[in-house]
Amino acid sequence: MESVFVTVGTTSFDELIQEVSSERATRILQDLGYRKLILQIGRGSVEPKPLVGTNFTLEVFRFKDSIADDIQNAALVISHAGAGSCLETLEAGKPLIVVINEKLMNNHQLELAKQLHRDSHLVYCTCSTLSETLQKLDFTSLKPFPPGHPEKFSTFLDKILGFQ
């Protein structure tokens, strides 16, 4: 069953959870052939009701010791722009849509997403453009993230955050 995994990490990103579980977004996902949506909602206050239908399933959880299996089993990952979530997904070789939280001050997450997009490793958008991004989904231009070099990612983050 083709599934989409959504993660907000340990944070709260209610706007993302609300948008990705909306009727519009779930219909687009179904039209794209996905049959399961798994939401990791962290500390958020928006908690969509689990849904088991004939064609589409929605599952919700807050935290697990590890989301590695959820990422590995997903055909698509939609994530906040947290460095850990991005790195884990990219190293797993999964297509990734990063959704920027525009409410964050000094948005280093935006810089991270922009650079990884420029390097053709992911697609990024905002909550307000998520449905449009899903409709235009094309991962053919994405390049695999070089595996096994966390030090390169660390150097990359240091550069973006101004530590170099």
N, C-alpha and C positions, 0 to 999 in steps of 0.2 A: 504494500500500500504506500503510494507516494505521500510523504508527509513534509510539513513545514514546521520547523522548530523556531520559536520566538523566545529570546532571552533578554532580560533587563539586568542581569547580574544580581548584585546584592542591593541595588538601589530601588527607587520607585520611579516608574515612568508610565504613569497612568494613561497619558495621551497615546502612547504607542499601543498599549494593550487595548484601549478603547477603539482605536482606529483599525487595528489588524483583525479584531474580532467583530467588526461592524458587518452588517448584512452585505454592504457593497464589496468590502474587501474579501469576505469569505466566498461570495459569488464569483469574484474574479479568480480566486485561488481554485475553486471548483472547475471553472471554465478552462484553467490551465492544466487540469488533470490531477490536482492534489486532492486527496481524500481524507487527510487528517491534519489538524492544526493543534500543536502542543505549545501551551503558553507557560513560561516560567515567569511569574509576576513579581517576584521579590517581595519588597515591603509595600507594594502598591495597595491602594484602597479599591481599585477597580478589579473585580473578580468575576469574569464572565461565567455563566453557568455551563457546566459540562454538557455536551450535546452528543447524542448518539443517534445518528440518522441512517437512512439506508445508503446514502451516498457520501456523507461527510460526518466526521467525528471531531469534537473539540474537547481537549483535555487541559486541565489547569493544575499547576502546583506552584508552591512558593519557593522552596529551596530543596536541594538534594546535596549529598556529599560531593557528588560529581555529576556534571552534565555531559561528560564525554560521550556516553552512549547515545544520549539524545541527539547530539551533534552528528555522531557517526551514522545514526539511522535515518537522518533527515536528508531529503533530496534538496532542500533549500533551508538556509538559516537566515532569519531576520533578527538583528541585534541592535542594542544600543551601541554607542561608539566606545565602550570601555575597552581599554587596551587588552586586557586578559581575554575577554570574549572574542574580540577580533582575532587575536593571535591563535587561540585554540581552534577557532573555526577555519581559519586560513591554513593552518598546519594540517588539519584534517582533510584538506582539499575540497571543501564544500563551497558551493556558490553562496555568496554572502551579500545581503542588502543591509547596510548600516543606516539606521534612522537616527538623525541628529536631534538631540534634545535642545531646542532653541531657548529654553528657559534657564539654561546654565550660564553663569557668569564666567568670563575669561575662558571661552569655550575651546580648550585644547583638544577636545574630542572632535570638533569640526576640523581642526588642522590635521589630525591623524587620519580622519576619513578622507579628506581631500587629497592628502598625499598618497594614500593607498589606492585611491581611485585614479589619480594621475599615473600611478605605476601599474594600472590595469589589474589590480587584485580584487576589487570589489565595486559594487554600485552603492551610492549613497543618496539619501533623500531626507525629507522632513516628514513629520506626521501628515501635514496637509497635502503632500505630494506622493504619499505611499501608494494609494490606489492607482494613480496615473503611472507610477514607476512599475507597479506589478503588471499593468496592462501592456506596457512597452518592453517587458522583460526580454533581455537578450544577453546571455552570458557568453556568446561565442567569442567576444573580444577579450575576455578575461584571461589573464596569465596565472599559472600556478604560483603560489607563494613559495619561495625557496625554503625547503624544510630543514629542520635541525640546526638552525643558526639563531638561537634566541639572543645571542650577543649583538647580532646585527639589528634586531628589533629594538633592543635596549638602546643602542647607539642612535637609532632612528628616532626613538621617543625622546631621548635627551636633546637631540637637535631641535625637534619640534617644540619642546618645552623650554628651550633657551638655556639649557645647562651646558652647552658647548660653545 
